[in-house]
């Protein structure tokens, strides 16, 4: 396997300069522990996947910490909630000593966890205000192509002027979409089918069952497949419930598990008092198109490219890349939205930056035209809320940026 530089590294190092602890969260196998070991080689690495170490830490947390280096990488920290109170005490002691002796505060603990549901509960109770939380996703398109630009995506001239300086080759787009974003698959020739089959089985057995016991794990696999088949669509609990034969309440609980694990992303509708007849249901997106393809049985890049779901995969790819660009730059995803109303007017994505919103359409075409941005006009009414409307964008497969209408840019997907 070859090491792939992660764009989030600078943000991680910055967080280590200001916080005594940093928590890296995200789905399994996205490279959390590898990244922490790469940036903090003077820290001792401990993984709680080791049953003996796990038992030692749970039975006597204070003795466990006394037995190891004062600077630790603690991998899969969610398995040892008993440690959090001891970590809090050590962090507070370090802070007091640094203040008393006019010394700089240090980063003592780098934590990683893939089971965010339990992990966040323990963090909020024990380490609130003492650590930075950084979500990590799989390898981005930029990281695969060794593109150095670390700016979050925005359809502005400033962003495009920076981004156009590096490669925008999309000849292997469908191979990237099919293979997915897991570092092991991106950096090696490991078998795709075997990897995802093992990934899903391990995720259900080790994470899902700890949160919500499932008698038959094939039910949860079918649930994941049902959600994957709807990536990019409005979330319909009843439809998924009928699809797999479980209650809507169960579907909602299982969706929360996928969301907190970072496997799916819920995109909520943009709200304004001046927009009428809006649909309030969120859209759901899978964050790894490779996992999406495996679950829905699209087994080769060509079957996706020429299949009925090509547009759905392309939209999922674009949205997930924009999300990764924000997270890797240390930005929140709370200002991502979409718009749809009862008159069937729709905007695939709305990005809010401060008091400015940027409408975005996603089209799997190499022939963009201004009619694709016709729905952008519905946003004019939000100016009454003191909101500015920035450049609109149509993200597509044409090879270079174009101005296709006043304040509307055609942007190649390779510029994400």
N, C-alpha and C positions, 0 to 999 in steps of 0.2 A: 504493500500500500504506500502511496505517495502522500506526503503532508500537503494539505491545501490551506493556504493562509486565510484566516477568518476575518472578515471586515469588522466584526464587533470588537476585535482585540484592543483597538485604541480606546474605545468606550469602557471596556473592562479595566484597562490600566488606569484610566482616569478615575473610575469608581474606587479602585484600590488606594488611590492617593487621598481619598476623602472619607472612606468608611472603614471601620475596624473589621467588618465582615461583608462579604459579597456572596450573594446567592445566584447561581446560574440555573435557571429552570428550562424545561422544554421536554419534548417527547423523548422516548428512549432512542439511543443510537444516533443522535444528531451531533455528537462530538463534544459534549459538555466536559467530561473528565479529561479528555485529551487536550482540550484548549487550556484548561486550568493548569495542567501539568506543564504545558509548553510555556506559559507566561510566568509561572511561579516555580522555577526550578529549585529555589532554596526552601520551598515548603515541603514538609513530609506528606506523602500521599497515603491515605487510608480509604479503603473501600469497604462498605458494609455489605457487599455481596458475599464477603467471607464470613461464614457462619460462626467461626470461633471468635473473630474480632467483634462481630455483632453482639454475641453473648457477653463478652467482657464489657463492652460499652454500656449495655443495658443493665447489667447487674451492679456495676459501680462506676457511674459516669466520672466522678471526681478522680478516682484512682486511675481510670483509663486516660484521662487528659494529663495527669501527672507523669504517666509512663511514656509520653510522646513529646515530640518537639513543640515549642510554644507557637510555632506557625504551622498550620495544618490545612491540607486539602481533605475535606470530608465528603466522599462520594456516596450518593444515595442516602443522604442524611435523613430522609423521611422515615427510614426504618428505625431510627433511634430518637424518638421524641424526648426520651429521658435526658438527652445531652443538652437540651436547649437552656435549661435554667443554669447549668454549670457554665455554658458558653457566655451567657449574660453576665454572670458574676466576674468571669475573667476579663471580659471586654470592659466592664465598668471599673475594675481595678486598674487596668492599663490606662484608661482615660484619666483616672484620678492621679496616678503616678506621673503621667505625662504633664498634666496641668501643674502639679506640685513642683516638678523639677524643670519646668519650662522646656520640655522636650516635645518633639513632634509626635503625634499619635501614629500608630502603626496599623496596618491591616494584618490581623492575626489569623483569620479563618476565611477560607474559600470553600463554599458549600455548593454541592450540586444535587439536584433532585428531579425526578421525572414524574413523581406522583403528587402533583401540585395541590390536589384537593386536601389531603391531610397536611401536607407541608405548609401551606399558607395559614392554616389554622394555628399551628404551633408557632410559626413566625410572628403572627399578629399578637399572640399572647406573650411571647418571651423576648423577641428581638426587635420589636417595633422601634424605629428611629435609630437602630444600631447597625443596620445593614442596607446595602443597595440590592435591589432585585432586578436581574437582567434576564429577560426571556430570550432563548436561543432557538432558532429553527434550523432546518437542514441547509445544505450547501446551496447558495444562491447562484443564479446565472452568472453574475459578475465574478463570484469566487471561482466558478468553474473555468471561466475565460481569463482569469488572472487580471481582471480590470480593477484598477486602484481606486476609482471614484467611490467615495463613501457617503456621498450626499443622499438624503432621502429623496425619492422620486417626487418631482413637482413639474408640471408642464409649463415651465418658465423658460425664457431665453437664457437666463443665467445657467440653469441646470443643463440645458441642451448644449450650450457652448463648452461646458466642462466635459459632458458625456461623449460628445462627438469626436473627442481626441483619441478615443480608444476603440478597439475592435467592436463591430456590430454584426459580425457574421452570424446568420441564423440557419445555416445549411443543415445543422444537426438538431434543429429545434425539436422535432418529433422523437428523436432518440433521447434527448434530455427529458422531455415530458414523460416518456414511457419508463425510462430507467429510474427516475425519481431523484430525490435530493439527499438521500442518506450517504454520509461520507464513505462508508465501506463500499457501497455500490459505485459511487462516483470515482473513487480512487483505485479500484481494483476490477478484476474480471469475474468476481464472484457471481454465481448463478442467481439470476433475478428471482425466479420462481421459488427456489429454496430459501433465499433470504427473507422474502416477505411472508412466506408460510411460517417460518420460524419466528419472525418478528411478531406477527399477530398472535400466535399461540403463546409466546412468552409474555406479551403485553396483557393478555386476558388472565393468564394463570397468576402472574406476579403482581399486577397492579389492579386490574378490574375486580378480581375476586376479593381483594382486601377492602374494597369500598362497597361493593354490591354483589353479594354471593349469587352466582349463576349456576343453576343445576346442570344445564346443558350448554357448553360453551359454543356449540354450533348456532345457538340462538343469537349470541352476541356477534358472531361472524356475519350472520345473515343481516343483522341490524346494521353493522358497519357497511356492508355491501349496499344495503338499501339507501343509507345516507350518501354514500359515495356516488351512487347513480343519480342523486339529486344535487350534486355539487353545482353551485351557480344558480340554483332555483330557490324560490320562496320555501321556507320551512313549513311543512305540513305534517303535524304530529299524527293526525288521524290516518293519513295516507300511509305513513311508515308503519303505524300500528297494524293496519289491515294487511300490509305487505308481509309482515313477519309473524303475525298472530300473537302479539302481546298487547297489553293495555297502553293507552296514551300516557298514563302516569309513568309507566316503566320506560317508555320512549323518552320522555322528558328527563328522567333521572339518568338514563344512559347517555343522552346527548350532553348533559352537564359533565359527565365523566370524560367524554371525548374533548369537550371544550377546555376543561381545566388541565387536561394533559397536553394541550396544544396540537391535537390531531385535526381538529376542525376549528374554523373561525366563523363566528356569527357576525354578519354585516347588517347593521340596523338602518332603518330608513331615516333620511334627513327630515328634521322637524322645523317648522316655522309656522307661526300663527297666520302668516300671509299665504301659505300654500294650502289649497283646499283639496278635499277628497283624497287624501293620501292613504295609501295602504300601510299598515303599521306592522306587518309581519316581517321578521328578519329573513335574510338570505343566508344559506349555509355554504361554506367552501371547505373542501379538503385542503390541508396545507402541504401534502405530498402527492403529486400527481402519479408517482410510481405506485404508491400504496392504493390510490384510487383506481389505477388501471388493473392492479392485481385483484382487488376485491370485485371489480365489475367484469373481469375476465377479458380484457383487451390485451392480448398476449404478445403483440409485436408493435413496433412503432408505426408500421404501415397500416395495420388494422385501425389504429387510432386516427391517423392522418386522413384516411379515405373512408372512415366510418361515420355513422349518423351522429356520433357524439363529439366529433372533432371540435366544433365551436365551443362546446361545454368544457372540454379539456383545455382549449386555448384560453378561455376566459379565466379558468381556475389557475392556470399558469401565471397569467398576468397579475391577477389579484394577489396571489401568494408571493410573487416577486416584489410587488409594491409593499406588502406587509413586511417582508424581510428587509427591504431597504430602510424602512422606518426603524425597525427593531435594532438593526445593526448600527444605526446612527444614534441610538439611545433615545428615540422618539416614541411617543405613545401612539397606539393604533385607535385611540378613542375618537379621533376626528376623521375616521373613514366612514362613509355612509353610501347609500344608494337612494334613488328616487323612483317611485312608481305611484301612479294614481289610478282612480277608478276609470279614467278615460283612456287607459292603456299607454299613457305617456311614461317613458322610462329613461332613466340615466343610470348606466351600469355602476358608476362610482362617482362619489363626490369627496374630494379631499379638502378639508378645512385647515388653513394655516393662519392662525391668528383670527383676524376679522375678514379674511378673504377665502372664498370657496372656488374650487377648480372642478368643473364638471368633466367627466371622462367617459367616453364610449369605447368599447372593446369589440373590434370586428376582425374576424379571421378572413381578411381580404388583402390583396395587393393593389386594389383600386379604390382608395378612399375618396369620398366626395362629401360635400358640405351637407347633403341631406341626412347623413348619418348623425349629424349634430343638431338636428331640428328640434329635439326636445329640450335643448339647453335654454331656450327662451322662457320656459316656465319658471325659471329661477329669478327672473327680473323682479318679481314682487318682493323678494327678500331684501332688496335694497332698503326697504322701509325699516328693516331691523338694524340699519347701519352696517350691513354686510356688503363687502365689495365682491364683485365677480371677476375672477382672474381669467387667464387664458383657458379656453376649453381644449380638449384633446380627443383625438380618435387614435387609439393605439391599434396598430395593424401590421401587416406583413410587407408593406412597401419598404424599400431599402434605404430611404433617406427622408428627413423631415420636410414637410411642405406646409405652406399656409393655404388652407382650403376654404377659409372664410374669414371674415373680420374677427380677429381674436380667437380663431380656432386653428389649432395645429394638428397636422397628421404626424404621428410619432411612431417610428418603427419599434416593434417589440424588443428589438435588440438594444434599445436605449434605456431599458428599465434599470 
